Amino acid sequence: MKSSFSVRSAARVLSALAVAAALAACGDDNGTGPNTGSITVSVTTIGSGPANYTIKVDDDAGHGVAANGDVSIAVDAGSHSVELTGAASCTVGGDNPRTVDVSTGEDVPVTFTVTCGTPAPGLIAFASARSGEYNIYTILEDGTGIKKLTTDDLPDFSTLPAWSPDGSKIAFSSTRDRSSMGLDIWVMNADGTNQSRLTNMAGQNGRVAWSSDGTKIAFAQIVNVSDSVQEGEIWVMNADGTDQHAITSDGAFANSPSWSPDDSKIVFQSNRDGTDQLYVMNADGSGITRLTNGAWGDQQPSWSPDGSKIAFVSTRDAPVADSVTTADIEIYVMNADGSSPQRLTTNSVFDGNVSWTSDGGRLVFDSRRDGNEEVYIMNADGSDPVNVTNNSAEDGFARPRP
């Protein structure tokens, strides 16, 4: 599989000033003063469960929070225990209670994922080399029901699947029917029928992202400038392949677009300022704003279904943080404005290609923690990772069905 589409060879958290100002304005006796901060607790519930829970901080009387909501709690600076109660018939992911440290003027985010009942396993599309060359497959989240959708043989292969928002189609990239090296974008029904080509362009075209209304497809076009230099631009086209046009044109390396849920913006990675970082722009390519800033590489953003978060991968905690070729790549999540990044995986190997399930409660990703690349699913807070594919062949580039 070509390296330019792996890791590139690799809402609501208040600002400290806003928290301080709000607390000062309230003037009550709930932790206000010069040595206070706050804890914002966000809850995501999977399945049918209680309408509300209670958040207890230390030994206080508790604070109500909706099953899919958040609550901000003023506290004194220092160490605190945060516990979600009222979920007796459900499972709370991660530590509960958990300990958080709050500095003066700081708002600390805490996320709980609650699973109630046994939801039916969802469907995941992924690429696998188990048949000798990469093809597109689907598999249920519990690892059953695997189905092969494409039938490419050497020298051709297919990879990088992406579901349409209604789950009826899968776009993917393939080397088939090309007169030169590279990838073009194809689309097929969810059962593998009616495969048709959408692009006929130079370079490698992929990392498809569908708009939430299903009418547009954003993608990256990567071309080799030399043996060691690649350029990439973000393109948009109609879902039937018409009206293909680039929305970036700066000659840098741009990749991995992801639409905001309201289709007004696109987040993407680019090295326009030296290293791969994350940027957001309007859907027409205007108003580019930088979200992350470091010597490391931040890549492969994925916007959460509710628009409040962006999951991504980064080398920021790798032994050599500015090296995008290091194997120690981890998954993070941050607010959609780039604030409050949190690390979700901790392995000395590759964890990447992250995307959200449609309920926002879980993340599907690839990992090499078991020796070869496999598809995993975990709660949105990083807890309870499960190997879905569990096969000796290389499996990856997974996307859950909406």
Secondary structure, DSSP 8 states (H G I E B T S, - for coil): --GGGSSTT------HHHHHHHHHHH--SSS-STTEEEEEEEEEEESS--SEEEEEETTS--EEEETT-EEEEEEESEEEEEEEES-TTEEE-S-SSEEEEE-TT-EEEEEEEEEES-----EEEEEE-TTSS-EEEEEETTS---EE-----TT--EEEEEE-TTSSEEEEEE-TT-SSSSBEEEEEETTS-S-EE----SSEEEEEEE-TTSSEEEEEEEEESSSS-EEEEEEEEETTS-S-EES--SSSBEEEEEE-TTSSEEEEEE-TTSS-EEEEEETTS-S-EE----SS-EEEEEE-TTSSEEEEEE-TTSSSTT-TT-S-BEEEEEETTS-S-EE----SSBEEEEEE-TTSSEEEEEE-TTSS-EEEEEETTS-S-EESS--SS-EEEEEE--
